Each structure stands twice: as C-alpha cells, then as structure tokens.
Amino acid sequence: MLQCPHCNAGLTDRKEPSLPCSCDRVFPRLRSGGWDFLPGEHFPDFHLDLADPAQQELLDQEAAGVSWRVESFILPMIRRYSEELGLSEKSLEILDCGCGSGISVEILRAHSLAAFGIDAGNARQEQWGQRSSGRHLHTANALHLPFRDLTFDVILSSGLVEHIGIHEEESAGYRSRRLPDCAAQRQRFVSELVRVLKPDGFILLDHPNGDFPADFWHGGAAGTIRWHFSSGDMLPGFREISRYFGALESGFRLLPFSPVHRLRFNQVSGHWYGRVFSPFIRAWLRVMDQPALRFLARTFVNPYLVTVATRQGEAGRWAYPKRSA
C-alpha cells in the first residue's frame, strides 16, 4: 500500500521505529503510531492548548460536526456504493485526505472499514495520540501521496483543496491570495487523488463554494462572514474542480450534492445572522436536494460544494440517497 513520496519505490510497513527507502530516505514513526512522511516539514496549523476552554469548545464543535457528517452522510453513501457494486464493506480501502483530528478514520474503522488518513498539521498529529486508530494516520503532502497506484476504493477530502496553492495570513483577521502556481498545485492534488483511486472507486470532495459570495468558514473567528468575489478568490467553484478532472481525460463524471446532509450550522448559529437565516437556508438546501433541482448545487446559489467524482456512468443510482415512494 505504501510508497516513497519522493522516488515512488514501494515500502513495506513494519514494526520498527523507522521506515527506510532504497533512495536513502528514512521516515520516522510518529508517537501516535503512523509514519511521518514530512519530517521537519509539518504545517504550523495552530497551537494545541488543552487548557484553553475556548479552543476546546471549537474542537468539540469540530468533532461533533465530523461525527455527524460521517454517520449521516458518508457511511450511508459507502453502503449504497458497496451494495450497488456487490462489494463487501470490509473489503473497501478508504482514504481521508486532510483528515484533521483523525476522528473520521476512527469512526470508519469502528464500523469495520479499512480507513486511513493523512494530514500535515503540527497540532493534528498531537491529536492523533488520542485516537485508537493512530497507527493508520500519517503526516504527508497531499500533492505527493505516500500510497501506491490504484489503492483506494473511496477517497474523502473535506475542506482541503481551498488551502492548496494559496498564501494565508492570520495576523489581522484572515487574508489569502492565490499563488502564481495555484492552478498547477490543485491540478497536481486532483491527479494524485485519481492516481491512488481504483477504477470503479469514487472521490468525495467538499468545500465552501467560490461562486457563492459569502464564506462562513474562513472569516477569522468561527462562523463570521468573509465576503468575496468569485474571480481570483481562494475558494474553487464547481467549474474549476471540473477543469482539473477534465484535464486528466479519465472519463470522470462529477455529481453535485446539496449540502443539506453535510452542514449543521453549529458555528454560524452563534451569530445573530445565523440564528435568523439558518432556518431559511436549511429549507433552501432541502429544495436543492430534490432530484429535478440538483443541478442548482453546482451554481452560485449553493454556499457549500459537495461533489462526487467517479468514472461510473450509473453512479447516480448509488450516490444519491434512495427516496421512498
């Protein structure tokens, strides 16, 4: 399953404290049990302070959101997928690319699924020590995945693509700008996801919609609004994601979803506008979930993009939840 992210040589997982490669690179074992494919190059995401009640509240909200998303949206989709293809759930290999705290992997493995995760954040690997699935979590660069070709049936990536190829500043609120090679980096990211995906597998990408003018996820404080133009903003829209898959000429079909089963409005509900408008937004997301109106999910009227990418022509039969007559 593993390969060197530098020379692509195959690696054999082992119990020793280090993982050597034939190219003379040596990857150390993390304290949580997984492998460190980024020694000395971790991303300074945030300082984990277990004594900070405000930070703990945000982390608890994040954990609740991840748990809800996995249980109510991801697991049902994986089950529909395995049933449609006649596969045993226990035979599936799943990757969460940008797994954050690792809770998603822990939940999936608790359901007897072979799930693995990667992330590059300093604080995240500290959190992995609290996970029972720690040895299945690795630090790695999403543009150079440490996995062999055609490894995974399912790849998940939530809230990661918008952070690729940008320069971020958090000294005064939150500001970002695209780097000159942003499109090239994001193309590389999508290419890597496709490389490690099995032919009949699927990729589930979700992130704030660059075509929607209000961003509730990158405003500095939790749930605050960051207004932006669609042109040149850090956030990708559906057309941008489509271009990256289309450039691979791999016959991918992209299915848009309403985020009605993805969003919980926890953080935005802490603000007056969240409390006032959340009921209306929930109603609108339910409208977009209707089969005849799902095309709206790829447009500027959707605040949060949820996209399934697959080569399967009949993916709509399992990707979308079945409706009772």
Backbone torsions as a table, in degrees:
resi	resn	phi	psi	omega
1	MET	NA	-41.6	-175.0
2	LEU	-87.4	150.1	171.9
3	GLN	-145.9	158.2	179.4
4	CYS	-68.5	127.8	-180.0
5	PRO	-73.2	-6.1	-179.3
6	HIS	-100.0	-46.3	-176.2
7	CYS	-114.6	-4.6	178.4
8	ASN	69.2	13.3	176.0
9	ALA	-72.0	145.0	179.1
10	GLY	-66.9	144.1	179.0
11	LEU	-121.5	142.9	179.0
12	THR	-105.4	117.4	179.1
13	ASP	-59.5	144.0	-175.3
14	ARG	-150.8	171.7	-176.4
15	LYS	-91.0	-6.8	-178.7
16	GLU	-68.8	164.9	-178.5
17	PRO	-76.6	-2.9	178.1
18	SER	-144.9	157.7	-176.7
19	LEU	-124.1	101.2	-177.2
20	PRO	-84.4	151.9	176.3
21	CYS	-119.8	158.2	-179.5
22	SER	-66.7	-15.4	178.4
23	CYS	-87.1	10.7	177.0
24	ASP	79.5	2.5	173.5
25	ARG	-82.4	146.1	179.4
26	VAL	-127.1	127.5	-177.9
27	PHE	-105.6	121.2	-178.0
28	PRO	-78.4	158.9	176.1
29	ARG	-84.7	138.2	175.1
30	LEU	-74.1	157.7	177.7
31	ARG	-62.3	-27.2	179.6
32	SER	-78.8	-11.0	174.3
33	GLY	116.5	-21.9	178.7
34	GLY	-82.2	-170.6	-177.8
35	TRP	-106.1	146.6	178.7
36	ASP	-100.9	100.5	178.5
37	PHE	-91.1	7.5	178.1
38	LEU	-131.7	49.3	-177.2
39	PRO	-58.5	121.7	179.2
40	GLY	79.3	4.0	-176.1
41	GLU	-125.8	25.0	-177.3
42	HIS	-71.8	152.3	-178.5
43	PHE	-82.7	128.5	179.4
44	PRO	-77.7	77.6	-172.9
45	ASP	-71.6	-54.4	175.0
46	PHE	-163.5	164.5	178.3
47	HIS	-92.3	118.1	-179.5
48	LEU	-78.0	118.0	-179.3
49	ASP	-125.7	100.5	-176.2
50	LEU	-67.3	-14.1	179.8
51	ALA	-93.1	-1.8	-178.6
52	ASP	-91.4	108.1	-177.0
53	PRO	-65.4	-33.0	179.4
54	ALA	-66.5	-44.2	178.2
55	GLN	-65.2	-40.3	-179.5
56	GLN	-63.0	-36.2	178.1
57	GLU	-63.9	-42.1	177.7
58	LEU	-64.7	-41.2	179.3
59	LEU	-66.7	-35.5	176.6
60	ASP	-66.0	-39.9	176.8
61	GLN	-64.0	-41.4	177.8
62	GLU	-61.8	-45.3	-179.0
63	ALA	-62.0	-41.8	179.1
64	ALA	-65.0	-39.2	179.1
65	GLY	-65.9	-42.9	178.7
66	VAL	-63.6	-45.8	-179.6
67	SER	-59.6	-44.8	-179.6
68	TRP	-64.5	-42.5	-179.4
69	ARG	-63.2	-43.9	-178.6
70	VAL	-66.9	-46.5	-175.5
71	GLU	-71.6	-38.4	-172.3
72	SER	-95.1	-19.7	-174.1
73	PHE	-123.7	-51.7	-173.2
74	ILE	-74.3	-50.3	-179.3
75	LEU	-59.0	-46.1	177.1
76	PRO	-58.6	-37.7	178.7
77	MET	-66.6	-42.1	178.7
78	ILE	-61.8	-39.3	179.8
79	ARG	-66.9	-41.5	177.5
80	ARG	-64.0	-39.8	179.1
81	TYR	-62.6	-48.5	-178.0
82	SER	-66.0	-37.4	178.2
83	GLU	-66.2	-42.8	-178.6
84	GLU	-63.4	-39.3	-177.4
85	LEU	-92.0	-0.8	179.7
86	GLY	67.8	35.5	-178.9
87	LEU	-105.8	149.7	172.5
88	SER	-78.0	133.0	178.5
89	GLU	-56.3	-37.9	-176.9
90	LYS	-68.9	-14.3	179.1
91	SER	-88.6	-9.1	-175.5
92	LEU	-78.0	141.3	172.9
93	GLU	-106.8	127.6	-172.5
94	ILE	-126.5	136.2	176.9
95	LEU	-120.7	130.7	168.9
96	ASP	-104.4	107.1	-176.3
97	CYS	-91.5	106.3	-170.9
98	GLY	91.8	52.7	-169.3
99	CYS	-79.6	-4.7	177.0
100	GLY	60.0	-123.7	-176.2
101	SER	-69.7	-12.3	-179.7
102	GLY	85.5	3.6	-178.7
103	ILE	-63.4	-37.3	-179.8
104	SER	-59.8	-44.2	179.7
105	VAL	-65.3	-40.7	178.9
106	GLU	-60.8	-43.3	-179.5
107	ILE	-66.9	-45.3	-179.2
108	LEU	-61.9	-41.4	179.4
109	ARG	-69.6	-29.8	175.4
110	ALA	-65.8	-21.7	175.5
111	HIS	-95.2	19.1	175.8
112	SER	67.1	27.4	175.7
113	LEU	-100.1	140.9	-179.6
114	ALA	-81.4	84.5	-176.5
115	ALA	-106.0	145.9	178.8
116	PHE	-136.2	157.9	-179.4
117	GLY	-141.3	151.6	171.7
118	ILE	-130.6	151.6	172.4
119	ASP	-159.2	166.6	-177.6
120	ALA	-121.6	4.4	-174.5
121	GLY	-81.9	140.5	177.8
122	ASN	-60.9	-48.6	-176.4
123	ALA	-67.6	-31.8	-177.3
124	ARG	-62.7	-43.1	-178.8
125	GLN	-68.6	-24.5	172.6
126	GLU	-66.9	-38.3	178.6
127	GLN	-67.5	-29.4	-176.2
128	TRP	-62.9	-22.8	177.3
129	GLY	-64.4	-17.8	177.9
130	GLN	-89.6	-5.4	-175.2
131	ARG	-96.0	138.1	174.6
132	SER	-69.2	-19.4	-178.6
133	SER	-97.5	20.2	-172.9
134	GLY	-53.7	-36.1	-177.3
135	ARG	-72.6	-8.7	177.8
136	HIS	-101.2	10.9	-180.0
137	LEU	-115.3	128.4	-175.7
138	HIS	-126.7	145.8	169.5
139	THR	-84.0	131.4	-177.0
140	ALA	-162.8	161.1	175.6
141	ASN	-89.7	125.9	-177.7
142	ALA	-67.0	-14.9	177.9
143	LEU	-88.4	-8.1	178.0
144	HIS	-143.1	76.2	-173.9
145	LEU	-69.4	137.7	-177.9
146	PRO	-86.6	43.9	-178.7
147	PHE	-132.0	151.3	-178.6
148	ARG	-75.1	163.2	178.3
149	ASP	-58.0	146.1	171.3
150	LEU	57.2	43.9	-177.3
151	THR	-90.8	-39.2	-166.4
152	PHE	-110.7	142.2	173.4
153	ASP	-82.7	-34.5	-176.2
154	VAL	-134.5	132.1	175.3
155	ILE	-125.0	128.1	178.2
156	LEU	-111.9	141.7	174.3
157	SER	-151.1	109.7	-175.2
158	SER	-114.8	123.1	174.3
159	GLY	63.3	33.2	-178.9
160	LEU	-112.9	-44.8	-171.5
161	VAL	-58.0	-32.6	-178.1
162	GLU	-71.1	-13.2	178.6
163	HIS	-96.9	-1.0	-179.7
164	ILE	-90.0	130.7	177.0
165	GLY	75.9	25.7	178.5
166	ILE	-130.3	159.9	172.7
167	HIS	-105.9	124.7	-176.4
168	GLU	-112.9	140.3	175.7
169	GLU	-130.0	131.1	179.9
170	GLU	-122.5	14.4	-178.6
171	SER	-69.2	-34.8	178.9
172	ALA	-130.7	85.4	-175.4
173	GLY	75.9	-128.2	178.3
174	TYR	-145.1	125.1	176.4
175	ARG	-134.5	148.8	180.0
176	SER	-148.8	158.0	173.8
177	ARG	-149.7	149.0	178.1
178	ARG	-73.5	137.9	174.2
179	LEU	-79.5	158.7	-178.4
180	PRO	-55.6	-30.7	-178.9
181	ASP	-102.3	23.7	-178.1
182	CYS	-55.4	-50.1	-178.2
183	ALA	-61.7	-39.0	179.8
184	ALA	-66.0	-40.3	178.6
185	GLN	-65.8	-42.3	-179.7
186	ARG	-69.2	-33.6	174.5
187	GLN	-63.8	-40.7	177.3
188	ARG	-62.5	-41.9	179.0
189	PHE	-59.0	-50.7	179.9
190	VAL	-63.3	-39.9	179.0
191	SER	-60.7	-38.7	178.5
192	GLU	-67.1	-41.5	176.8
193	LEU	-59.4	-43.9	-179.6
194	VAL	-67.3	-37.2	-179.2
195	ARG	-59.4	-42.2	-175.3
196	VAL	-90.5	1.8	-179.8
197	LEU	-89.1	137.9	174.5
198	LYS	-70.5	156.3	-174.4
199	PRO	-55.1	-37.3	-178.5
200	ASP	-98.4	11.3	-177.5
201	GLY	-82.3	-176.9	176.6
202	PHE	-141.8	154.2	177.9
203	ILE	-114.1	131.2	176.5
204	LEU	-113.0	109.7	178.1
205	LEU	-106.5	136.0	170.3
206	ASP	-143.3	145.7	-174.7
207	HIS	-173.6	160.8	175.6
208	PRO	-58.8	146.1	-174.4
209	ASN	-84.5	120.8	179.4
210	GLY	-67.3	-18.9	179.5
211	ASP	-86.6	-10.7	176.7
212	PHE	-90.8	131.8	-169.9
213	PRO	-72.0	-16.8	-177.1
214	ALA	-112.9	127.4	179.4
215	ASP	-112.4	116.6	-177.7
216	PHE	-96.7	5.4	-173.0
217	TRP	-114.2	-12.0	-177.4
218	HIS	-133.0	41.1	-178.0
219	GLY	-96.9	9.6	-176.5
220	GLY	100.8	-89.8	176.0
221	ALA	-78.0	155.6	-175.4
222	ALA	-59.3	127.1	173.5
223	GLY	81.3	-0.5	178.2
224	THR	-78.4	160.3	-174.2
225	ILE	-93.5	134.6	169.5
226	ARG	-115.7	108.2	179.0
227	TRP	-79.8	144.2	-177.0
228	HIS	-157.3	160.9	171.3
229	PHE	-89.4	154.3	179.5
230	SER	-71.8	-34.2	-177.4
231	SER	-76.1	121.5	174.5
232	GLY	81.8	-2.1	-179.4
233	ASP	-74.1	162.0	179.5
234	MET	-62.8	-29.7	-172.9
235	LEU	-80.6	131.4	175.6
236	PRO	-82.9	148.7	171.2
237	GLY	-98.9	179.9	-177.1
238	PHE	-62.4	-39.4	-178.9
239	ARG	-64.4	-37.3	178.5
240	GLU	-64.8	-46.8	177.8
241	ILE	-60.0	-40.1	179.5
242	SER	-61.9	-37.9	179.9
243	ARG	-62.4	-39.7	-178.3
244	TYR	-65.6	-42.3	177.7
245	PHE	-71.2	-39.1	179.8
246	GLY	-63.1	-31.9	-179.2
247	ALA	-67.5	-18.0	-178.8
248	LEU	-83.1	-15.0	-179.2
249	GLU	52.0	46.1	-176.7
250	SER	-109.5	10.7	178.4
251	GLY	69.0	31.3	-178.4
252	PHE	-76.7	142.6	172.2
253	ARG	-111.1	132.5	-179.4
254	LEU	-109.1	123.9	-178.2
255	LEU	-110.7	120.4	178.5
256	PRO	-86.2	146.9	179.5
257	PHE	-124.8	145.7	164.9
258	SER	-68.8	139.8	179.1
259	PRO	-82.1	21.0	-176.6
260	VAL	-59.2	-32.5	179.0
261	HIS	-96.4	5.2	-176.9
262	ARG	-107.7	-36.0	-173.9
263	LEU	-98.2	144.8	177.8
264	ARG	-117.7	-11.5	177.7
265	PHE	62.4	27.0	-178.3
266	ASN	-63.1	-52.9	-173.7
267	GLN	-75.0	-41.9	-179.1
268	VAL	-67.6	-24.6	179.4
269	SER	-70.6	-8.5	174.7
270	GLY	-78.9	-4.6	178.7
271	HIS	-113.4	155.4	-176.0
272	TRP	-59.9	-39.1	-178.1
273	TYR	-68.8	-30.1	176.3
274	GLY	-67.6	-44.0	179.3
275	ARG	-65.6	-35.2	-178.0
276	VAL	-76.0	-45.4	-169.5
277	PHE	-98.1	-15.5	-178.2
278	SER	-54.5	-44.0	179.1
279	PRO	-59.4	-36.8	179.9
280	PHE	-72.0	-39.0	179.0
281	ILE	-66.9	-40.0	177.4
282	ARG	-59.9	-42.0	179.0
283	ALA	-63.5	-40.4	179.9
284	TRP	-66.9	-39.2	178.5
285	LEU	-65.2	-33.8	175.3
286	ARG	-67.0	-34.5	175.8
287	VAL	-62.7	-45.5	179.6
288	MET	-65.4	-17.6	-179.5
289	ASP	-81.7	-8.4	177.6
290	GLN	-70.9	136.5	-175.1
291	PRO	-50.6	-41.2	-176.8
292	ALA	-72.7	-14.7	-174.9
293	LEU	-117.1	10.8	-178.5
294	ARG	-63.7	-23.6	179.4
295	PHE	-61.3	-24.4	179.9
296	LEU	-65.7	-22.8	-177.1
297	ALA	-65.8	-18.3	179.9
298	ARG	-93.2	2.0	-172.7
299	THR	-107.1	-176.1	-176.9
300	PHE	-70.2	-7.3	-179.4
301	VAL	-88.3	0.5	-179.2
302	ASN	-109.3	121.4	-177.4
303	PRO	-74.3	-20.8	-172.5
304	TYR	-142.4	117.9	-177.4
305	LEU	-82.5	131.5	171.7
306	VAL	-127.2	117.1	-171.9
307	THR	-131.6	132.2	171.2
308	VAL	-103.9	128.2	177.1
309	ALA	-114.0	127.1	-178.4
310	THR	-155.6	156.1	176.2
311	ARG	-86.6	-6.0	-176.3
312	GLN	-75.6	125.3	-179.2
313	GLY	-69.0	-28.9	-178.0
314	GLU	-104.7	30.0	-175.7
315	ALA	-63.2	-26.3	-179.8
316	GLY	-59.9	-20.6	-178.6
317	ARG	-70.7	-28.4	179.6
318	TRP	-115.2	-23.8	-175.6
319	ALA	-66.4	-45.5	-179.2
320	TYR	-87.8	143.6	178.3
321	PRO	-60.0	141.3	177.5
322	LYS	-74.1	138.0	-179.5
323	ARG	-101.8	138.9	178.3
324	SER	-72.1	147.7	-177.7
325	ALA	-70.2	NA	NA
